[in-house]
């Protein structure tokens, strides 16, 4: 069993209760902080925990926020609408992340980039792709952007967007997407807002071409 999940169950944590910091968890469980971080990433992607930007990590699903109202509207949005919004929003987010991301943020983004390259199934690839884009957004320290991209990710994981992605995606297109992710990360590491914005826009235009050609 996942070590952090085993700890949560042994402690009988209730929904909304805070987990100890990574360092304390690593000491209590006798594992490395890297192993703790990997476990938390999987639990977060599975919706079993959520992380506040300033107040720690919590067991259960994230409480209703701004994202709830956005998700209701996105349920009526077409894939074209979603991609148009991403093309408007995410290049600006990437530019801001280039100036505000910490080294830890960049390391997390790099991990998610590698996970997309290692993914064996479409669903796993889509999950890590969403995590990559959300990690860039979280590096901006802007909760409004985080709520928006979280909701966009949820819309991309189901419904018409997923059906089009599954029908259109090929191994070659996936490799192309991963190469774009690498270019975005390089721009972020260079702290170049202009290059990060340009790389993100080029990536999303490629997604548009691949999905709707």
C-alpha positions in Angstrom: 0.0 0.0 0.0 1.1 3.6 -0.6 3.0 4.6 2.6 1.3 8.0 3.1 -2.1 6.5 2.5 -1.3 3.7 5.0 -0.4 6.4 7.5 -3.6 8.4 6.9 -5.7 5.2 7.4 -3.8 4.3 10.6 -4.4 7.7 12.0 -8.1 7.8 11.0 -7.8 11.2 9.5 -11.2 12.8 8.7 -12.0 14.8 5.6 -10.4 18.2 5.7 -7.8 17.3 8.4 -4.2 18.5 7.7 -1.3 16.1 7.1 2.1 16.6 8.7 4.7 18.4 6.7 6.8 16.3 4.2 9.8 16.3 6.5 7.9 14.9 9.4 6.1 12.3 7.3 9.5 11.1 5.9 10.8 10.7 9.5 7.7 9.0 10.8 7.5 6.6 7.8 11.2 6.0 7.5 11.4 6.9 3.9 12.9 9.8 1.9 11.2 13.1 1.3 11.4 12.3 -2.4 9.3 9.2 -1.8 6.9 11.2 0.3 6.6 13.8 -2.4 5.9 11.1 -5.0 3.3 9.5 -2.9 1.6 12.9 -2.3 1.6 13.6 -6.0 -0.2 10.3 -6.8 -2.8 11.0 -4.0 -3.4 14.5 -5.3 -3.8 13.4 -8.9 -6.3 10.8 -7.6 -8.3 13.5 -5.8 -7.6 11.9 -2.4 -5.7 14.9 -1.0 -5.5 18.6 -1.8 -2.8 21.1 -1.2 -3.3 24.7 -0.2 -0.7 27.2 -1.5 0.1 28.5 2.0 -1.6 26.3 4.6 -0.4 22.7 4.0 -1.8 19.4 2.7 -5.3 18.1 3.5 -7.0 14.7 3.4 -10.1 14.5 1.2 -11.4 16.6 -1.7 -10.8 20.3 -2.0 -13.7 22.4 -0.6 -16.0 24.2 -3.1 -14.4 27.4 -4.4 -14.4 29.7 -7.3 -13.7 26.6 -9.4 -17.2 25.1 -8.8 -19.0 27.9 -10.6 -16.5 27.8 -13.4 -16.9 24.0 -13.8 -20.7 24.4 -14.2 -20.2 26.8 -17.1 -17.4 24.6 -18.6 -19.8 21.7 -18.7 -21.6 23.6 -21.5 -18.4 24.7 -23.3 -17.3 23.1 -26.6 -13.7 21.9 -27.1 -13.2 24.9 -29.3 -14.2 27.2 -26.5 -11.9 25.5 -24.1 -8.9 25.6 -26.4 -9.6 29.3 -27.2 -9.6 30.0 -23.5 -6.3 28.1 -23.0 -4.7 30.0 -25.9 -5.6 33.3 -24.3 -4.7 32.3 -20.7 -1.9 29.8 -20.5 0.8 31.8 -22.5 0.4 34.6 -20.0 0.5 32.1 -17.1 3.7 30.7 -18.4 5.3 34.1 -18.7 4.3 34.9 -15.1 5.6 31.5 -13.9 9.0 32.2 -15.5 9.4 35.2 -13.1 7.9 33.7 -10.0 8.6 30.0 -10.0 10.9 28.7 -7.2 13.5 26.0 -7.9 11.2 23.5 -6.2 8.4 24.5 -8.5 10.7 23.9 -11.5 11.7 20.5 -10.2 8.1 19.5 -9.9 7.3 20.7 -13.4 10.3 18.6 -14.6 9.0 15.5 -12.8 5.6 15.9 -14.5 7.2 16.4 -17.9 9.1 13.1 -17.4 6.0 11.3 -16.3 4.2 12.3 -19.5 7.1 10.8 -21.5 6.9 7.6 -19.4 3.1 7.2 -19.6 1.9 3.9 -21.1 -1.8 4.6 -21.6 -3.8 7.6 -22.9 -5.5 8.2 -19.6 -2.2 8.2 -17.7 -0.6 10.5 -20.3 -3.6 12.9 -20.0 -3.4 12.9 -16.2 0.3 13.8 -16.2 -0.2 16.3 -19.0 -2.8 18.1 -16.9 -0.5 17.9 -13.9 2.3 19.6 -15.9 0.1 22.5 -16.9 -1.3 22.9 -13.4 2.1 22.9 -11.9 3.2 25.8 -14.1 0.0 27.6 -13.0 0.7 26.9 -9.3 4.1 28.4 -9.7 2.5 31.8 -10.4 1.2 31.9 -6.8 -2.1 33.2 -8.2 -5.2 31.3 -6.8 -7.5 32.6 -9.5 -5.3 31.2 -12.3 -5.1 27.9 -10.3 -8.9 27.7 -10.1 -9.3 28.4 -13.8 -6.7 25.8 -15.0 -7.9 23.2 -12.5 -11.4 23.6 -14.0 -10.0 23.5 -17.6 -8.1 20.3 -16.7 -11.3 18.7 -15.4 -13.1 19.6 -18.7 -10.3 18.1 -20.7 -10.5 14.8 -18.8 -14.0 13.9 -19.9 -16.8 14.5 -22.4 -16.2 15.8 -26.0 -12.6 16.9 -25.4 -11.6 13.4 -24.3 -13.4 11.7 -27.2 -11.7 14.0 -29.7 -8.3 13.5 -28.0 -8.6 9.7 -28.0 -9.6 9.7 -31.7 -6.9 12.2 -32.8 -3.9 11.3 -30.6 -1.1 9.2 -32.1 2.3 8.2 -30.7 4.0 10.8 -33.0 1.7 13.6 -31.8 2.4 12.6 -28.2 6.1 12.8 -28.8 5.7 16.2 -30.3 3.7 17.4 -27.3 6.4 16.1 -24.9 9.1 17.9 -26.9 7.0 21.1 -26.5 6.8 20.5 -22.8 10.6 20.3 -22.7 10.9 23.6 -24.5 8.5 25.3 -22.1 10.5 24.0 -19.1 13.8 25.2 -20.6 12.3 28.7 -21.0 11.0 28.7 -17.4 14.5 27.6 -16.2 16.0 30.5 -18.2 13.5 32.8 -16.4 12.5 34.2 -19.8 8.9 35.3 -19.7 8.9 36.0 -23.5 10.2 32.6 -24.4 7.9 30.8 -22.0 4.9 32.5 -23.4 5.9 31.8 -26.9 6.7 28.2 -26.2 3.3 27.7 -24.5 1.4 29.3 -27.4 3.3 27.2 -29.9 2.4 24.1 -27.9 -1.3 24.9 -27.7 -1.5 25.8 -31.4 0.0 22.4 -32.1 -2.7 20.8 -29.9 -5.3 22.7 -31.8 -3.9 21.4 -35.1 -3.6 17.8 -33.9 -7.1 17.7 -32.4 -9.1 19.6 -35.1 -7.1 19.0 -38.3 
